[in-house]
Amino acid sequence: MRTIAIGFVIVALTHTGAAAQTAAERAQILGNFEMSVVDYTQRHRCLDMFPEALNAATPAPRVFTPPVAMVFRQMIARALAVRNGMTAVSGGSDLPHAVVLEPFPSIWLQDFPPVLLEVLPRLPAPLEYRLIGHDLVVRDTQADIIIGVLRDAVGPALTRIR
């Protein structure tokens, strides 16, 4: 009986076709994401004026909370499933790992796939989306740092989408 219950849980967690929230819940989750990136940009402006306030105790931004991560993965999966003629390149184990509040690796500064840009929420300046390996990151272009990482956002088989 326990094995069957575990099997149902695994199926429920891995099935990407089902929406786990209502339209209102989804709108609330995306609203929370937008508030978190706006909050970051406002704090960043304050730190520009008072750089001595930035220290090791400065908390990392919480951009991709579990609900936000779930909704983003659903949007990305739908966009990639609908896209015909998509080119994907399999990645190896030597891909870098994105780390919040670390510099953005310049070797990964490539154009962001338009198919994903069309479905993801707009970001306020100076933020932008980028892919590092399988991970979706939110990058601060002025500070050249990563402020949010969504691990395996494009799935384990995709690393670059044209």
GICORWO-V185077 format. One record per pair of residues at least 12 apart in sequence whose C-alpha atoms are under 8 Angstrom apart, sorted by the first residue. I is the first residue (numbers start at 1). GAP is how many residues later the second one is. D is the distance in Angstrom with one decimal. If there is no record, write none. Layout:
((I & GAP & D) (I & GAP & D))
This chain:
((16 & 58 & 6.5) (16 & 61 & 7.3) (17 & 57 & 8.0) (19 & 55 & 7.6) (26 & 45 & 7.0) (29 & 38 & 6.5) (29 & 39 & 5.9) (29 & 42 & 7.7) (30 & 38 & 6.7) (30 & 41 & 7.8) (30 & 91 & 7.6) (33 & 30 & 6.2) (33 & 31 & 7.3) (33 & 35 & 6.5) (34 & 87 & 7.6) (34 & 89 & 7.6) (36 & 25 & 7.6) (36 & 26 & 7.0) (36 & 27 & 5.9) (37 & 26 & 6.7) (37 & 86 & 7.3) (37 & 87 & 7.4) (38 & 86 & 6.8) (40 & 21 & 6.7) (41 & 83 & 7.7) (41 & 84 & 7.9) (41 & 85 & 7.7) (60 & 40 & 7.0) (60 & 41 & 6.8) (60 & 87 & 7.3) (61 & 86 & 6.2) (61 & 87 & 7.0) (62 & 86 & 7.1) (63 & 84 & 7.4) (63 & 85 & 5.5) (63 & 86 & 7.9) (64 & 84 & 6.4) (64 & 85 & 6.9) (64 & 86 & 6.3) (69 & 81 & 6.5) (72 & 48 & 7.4) (72 & 81 & 7.7) (73 & 80 & 5.8) (73 & 81 & 7.7) (75 & 44 & 6.6) (75 & 45 & 7.3) (76 & 40 & 6.5) (76 & 43 & 7.4) (76 & 44 & 7.9) (76 & 77 & 7.3) (76 & 78 & 6.8) (77 & 77 & 7.4) (79 & 36 & 6.6) (79 & 37 & 6.6) (79 & 40 & 7.0) (80 & 35 & 7.6) (80 & 36 & 7.9) (83 & 32 & 7.5) (86 & 75 & 6.8) (86 & 76 & 6.7) (87 & 73 & 7.7) (87 & 74 & 5.8) (87 & 75 & 5.9) (88 & 69 & 7.9) (88 & 70 & 5.5) (88 & 71 & 6.7) (88 & 72 & 5.6) (88 & 73 & 5.4) (88 & 74 & 7.5) (89 & 68 & 7.7) (89 & 69 & 5.9) (89 & 70 & 5.8) (89 & 71 & 5.7) (89 & 72 & 7.5) (90 & 67 & 5.5) (90 & 68 & 5.6) (90 & 69 & 6.0) (90 & 70 & 8.0) (91 & 42 & 7.0) (91 & 66 & 7.1) (91 & 67 & 6.9) (91 & 68 & 5.7) (95 & 37 & 7.8) (95 & 38 & 5.8) (96 & 36 & 7.1) (96 & 37 & 7.0) (97 & 35 & 7.4) (97 & 36 & 7.7) (98 & 34 & 6.7) (98 & 37 & 7.3) (98 & 39 & 7.4) (98 & 48 & 7.5) (98 & 51 & 6.6) (99 & 47 & 6.7) (99 & 50 & 7.0) (100 & 45 & 7.6) (100 & 46 & 5.1) (100 & 47 & 5.1) (100 & 48 & 5.7) (100 & 49 & 6.6) (101 & 44 & 5.6) (101 & 45 & 5.3) (101 & 46 & 5.6) (102 & 43 & 5.4) (102 & 44 & 5.8) (103 & 41 & 5.7) (103 & 42 & 4.2) (103 & 43 & 6.3) (104 & 35 & 7.2) (104 & 40 & 5.7) (104 & 41 & 5.1) (104 & 42 & 5.8) (108 & 23 & 7.4) (108 & 24 & 6.2) (109 & 21 & 7.5) (110 & 20 & 7.8) (111 & 19 & 7.9) (112 & 17 & 7.0) (112 & 18 & 5.8) (112 & 19 & 7.1) (113 & 48 & 5.9) (113 & 49 & 5.7) (114 & 48 & 7.9) (117 & 12 & 7.9) (126 & 14 & 5.7) (126 & 15 & 5.5) (126 & 16 & 6.2) (127 & 12 & 5.5) (127 & 13 & 4.6) (127 & 14 & 6.0) (128 & 12 & 6.7) (128 & 13 & 7.1) (131 & 28 & 7.8) (131 & 29 & 7.7) (132 & 27 & 7.6) (133 & 25 & 8.0) (133 & 26 & 4.9) (133 & 27 & 7.3) (134 & 17 & 6.7) (134 & 18 & 4.7) (134 & 19 & 6.0) (134 & 20 & 5.5) (134 & 21 & 6.2) (134 & 22 & 6.4) (134 & 24 & 6.4) (134 & 25 & 5.1) (135 & 14 & 6.6) (135 & 15 & 5.5) (135 & 16 & 4.6) (135 & 17 & 4.9) (135 & 18 & 5.3) (135 & 19 & 6.8) (136 & 13 & 5.9) (136 & 14 & 5.1) (136 & 15 & 6.7) (136 & 16 & 7.4) (136 & 17 & 5.6) (136 & 18 & 7.5) (137 & 12 & 4.5) (137 & 13 & 6.2))
